[in-house]
Amino acid sequence: MRSLGIDELKAQIRQVVFFDTPDLALHRAGRVVRARRIQGGGGDKVEKLRR
C-alpha cells in the first residue's frame, strides 16, 4: 500500500461480495452479481451480463 501512496489510517474501507449458486450457475450463464458497502456511507448492488 505504501508503494501506491495509500495511508492505511486514512484509507476508506470497502466490502465487496460476489454472489453465485453452489454450482456456479450464474457464472456459467455469464452473470455477475455484486454488492458493495463503503465505510461511513452507502453502497450499491450491480448485476452484469457477460457474453
Secondary structure, 3 states (H helix, E strand, C coil): CHHHCCCCCCCCCEEEEEECCCCCHHHHCCEEEEEEEECCCCEEEEEEECC
